[in-house]
Every structure is written in C-alpha cells, then in structure tokens.
Amino acid sequence: MGKATNLKKIEFIDETFRDAPQSVWATRMRTESMLGIAPMLDEAGFKQACVSSAAAFETAVMYLYEDPWERIRLLKKSMPKTPLSVLIRGRNIFGWRRYSNDVIELLLKCLFKAGIQWIMVFDGLNDLRNLEWHIRVGKRIGLKVIGEEVFTESPVHTDEYFARKAKEFIKLGVEGVILEDASGVLRPERTRTLVPAIRQAVDKNELQFHSHCSTGSGPECYWEALKQGADTLCTASLPMAYGESLPATIDILRKAREMGFDDRIDEQQIKKIDDYCFWVAHKEQKPLGQPIVFNPAEFQKYVSHQIPGGMMSNLVKQLSDLGLLHRLPEVLEEAGRVRQEIGYPVMVTPFSQLVGVQATLNIVEGKRYQTVPQELRLYARGFYGAPATPFDQNVLDLLMGDEKPIDPTASFDEPFLEKYRAEYGPFLSDEDMLLTLFNARSTMEKFYKNKKKIEIPVVKSPLVALIKELASKHYIQSIQIAKGSLRIKQSF
C-alpha cells in the first residue's frame, strides 16, 4: 500500500458483494461465497464495503432462499474492521410501493442492529423531499448517511443542477455526497467539469465517485474524477468488474498510484480477492465481466433513450412475442421522445419502466398516449415527486385529465405498521415483518418452504482447493507440482 505522507490520499469502497454481482450475475451471489472472501476483504484497507440493497434483499428471498438479514449479520461478524453500508432506494426503500415514515424508520433500525453503519440514499428524481426523513432518522439512530446524486444525460441535468442538489444534501446533514452514474453515460470530458462543480458544492465534506462501464468510458471517468478532486472511489473485484459493472479495484488502484495518489489498500489482499472470485465464478458457472470499447455511434443511440439493460431485454422479449421485434428502433426513438415530454426522469426503476412501456404502447397502437398506464398518470400528478423540468404541457393535460395534483409528502406521516401488524401478524420479529411487507405472500410462502441454512465455509488454501478440483476430474490421472527443487506427484 502507499507509504508517502505528502500525497493526496484516495479511499476505496468495495462493491463486490452488492453492485458488482447485481450487474454481471443478476444479483445471484450466494452468502456462502461472500463469507469465503470476507476475511480477506476485511484486511484489504477499504473505507467501506457495500453489502446490500433492495435488489439484493429481493433476490436473496425470491431466488436464493437465503435470509438477507442473516447475511448482513454473518458478514459483519466476518468483517469486524470494515464498516458495512447499504443502498436505500427513496420512498420505495426495499419494496415496490412507497412507504411511510414508520416503515422507513423500522428498516433503518433493523439494519443498524444487524451491523450496518452507513446508508447511501437516493431518489430516482433527485427529489430530496423523498429522502429528508431517511437522513434525519438515520442520523438519530446512529447511522452515517451519504447522499447519492443519480447522474443522467439531458439538457436540464447540467453541472449547476447537480451542484445545487449536492448543496441541498449537505444542508440536510449528510456526511458526504456520491455521484452515481448507474447507466454508464458519463463521459470523461463531462467528468472534467461536473466533479469540480460538485466538489465546490460539498466543500470539505466527502465526495465519492461511482460509475459503470456500460458504454466503455468508466475507467477514464475514474481517472478524471481523481484529477478533479474526488475523495473516494467505488470499485469491485476484477471477475465482476467492467461490462455493465464498475471498474476493477486492482486497475484503478494501480492507476491512482501511477498518478501520484496515496492509499491504504493492501494490493496482495486485492489479488487474493480476485483469485477467489475467479474461483467462485468457475465453480458456480458465472460469467466474467468483459471490458467494453467505447463506440461513439452506439453511445449516441443509447444516450438518446438510456433504457437500461434489464429493461431492454424485457422490451426485446415483449416485441418478439408480438412479432414486432423489427420495430424496436422505432420504440427506442419514441422512448427518447417520451422521456423528454415527461421531464427527463433518470432511467432507473420505476421511471425506465414508465418510459419503456409508454413508448411501446405508442408505437404498437399507432396513436400516442391512446393507452396510458395508471402509474404514469400518478407520476404526472406528482405522486413520485418533482421531475427535473416540467412536463410538456400538452402531454401533461392529456395524462392528468380532470385529476388534481398530488402532494407526494402528504402521506409520509401516516401510520402504517400498527395496522399492518394487526391485519397480518403476529410475526416472528420485526425483520420477518419487513420481509413479508416487501414481498408478495406467495413469494414468502415459497421462501419459507425452501429456505436454506447458510453454510459458513472453511476457506482452504488455493493449492489445496486446486488439488481437490483437479482430483474431481475423471480424465486427469495424475498431477505434478514443482517449486524450485521441490517436486510433488500425485496419481489418482
């Protein structure tokens, strides 16, 4: 790790357990696999490790049949030195409906009790009214809070816009601000002006940087963010880096040192972590993240609509089922038009779905806004919060009709949990109640029926693991290992 004391220091946050598997393994990284690497990660020198989110909770319950609360507790036990963090999605927190203050407070209390020390809070519209309570109650409970600005490319999402949002976050009392580019549409030249603007806005508070490699610009944006004053970088283990994911820790670390930055990362531990994750990918037949080369023409196509990968695959399937896949270019062009008309929302859940579904309906039906989903009408009325810029007035009139605007904050204080307990309880614990609240009854029934005990792995040395794996291959009759003058031969 870096030894110099007169150099600017840079910190790292690890996303190997959260964003990286979400991006390349559909969030399907088992707790056992995480626990096998946790002690190494705890020795690596990370400022934090992000270990969960709404997607991680949902996948653990719905597909892995693992208790996500138990995952957090076991990771904390295995990583006592490294602060653990969780990503919180606005008023949806860990579910798909918008929840009141008492639900949010209970979730944060349970996370804190399970071992979480930091939360990152974001809203898909960057409407901080949806996050004020999280920040206030989180700090009261004892959590440290980072405000997350979600980046998107549009005429209204200027450097000044993001600087203003950063100042709003700081006024609300966050420890710092993170610039998050989940779609990978940030370019190095934009980073060169955007990061200094946010840097000035947050003053002496921490500025974190988190960008994906979806269009091939991720690493270059990280290098530029370093030059322009970012304090902390979010990265991941090499096997789960690049592609739709973040850059690899090992690569950004070496570049930072080359650029003259100091750090406290133990590079040997990073290599061990990467080796282990390669092993997990092999054992569980998971794909490896592959670097994407920036293509200007493809970038311009993508940035015009910014429909994320998961939504895009659903869109392709739906059009294929209708025999209309050849109209995909029209749908994507229409998606860009719809997004503009409804205030340039950041293309994250649920707004990417609102845009994609409406664009599809407009093209398939041949008449724009002939059929409008109820969720889009609610968005137009203000249910989700305020967009970055007002709707096109003609479209707004069409979507709202005679309905009145909605104040999204009006229901925040309405009690919910007492009635929920009375109607659906009793529950084994508050954690159990929250899982039931965030998931459908059928999902929970299947979860309890198939729930798996989380095994604590005994981590063998790489050599022992290699020999055991080779011995399991019926076509291998013997192995020979040589180191210096030492020769070991084993026949099977």
PEMO-V258914 format. One record per run of one state. SS is the DSSP state (A for helix, B for strand, O for the rest). FROM is the first residue (numbers start at 0). TO is the last residue. Records with the same first field share a line. If there is no record, write none. Layout:
SS = FROM-TO, FROM-TO
This chain:
O = 0-7, 9-9, 14-17, 24-29, 42-46, 52-52, 64-66, 78-81, 93-99, 114-116, 122-126, 130-130, 141-142, 150-157, 171-174, 181-186, 202-204, 212-216, 227-230, 236-236, 240-244, 246-246, 258-260, 262-265, 283-294, 305-307, 321-323, 341-349, 365-372, 381-391, 400-415, 424-428, 438-439, 450-460, 471-476, 483-484, 491-491
B = 8-8, 10-13, 47-51, 82-88, 92-92, 117-121, 143-149, 175-180, 205-211, 231-235, 245-245, 247-247, 261-261, 477-482, 485-490
A = 18-23, 30-41, 53-63, 67-77, 89-91, 100-113, 127-129, 131-140, 158-170, 187-201, 217-226, 237-239, 248-257, 266-282, 295-304, 308-320, 324-340, 350-364, 373-380, 392-399, 416-423, 429-437, 440-449, 461-470
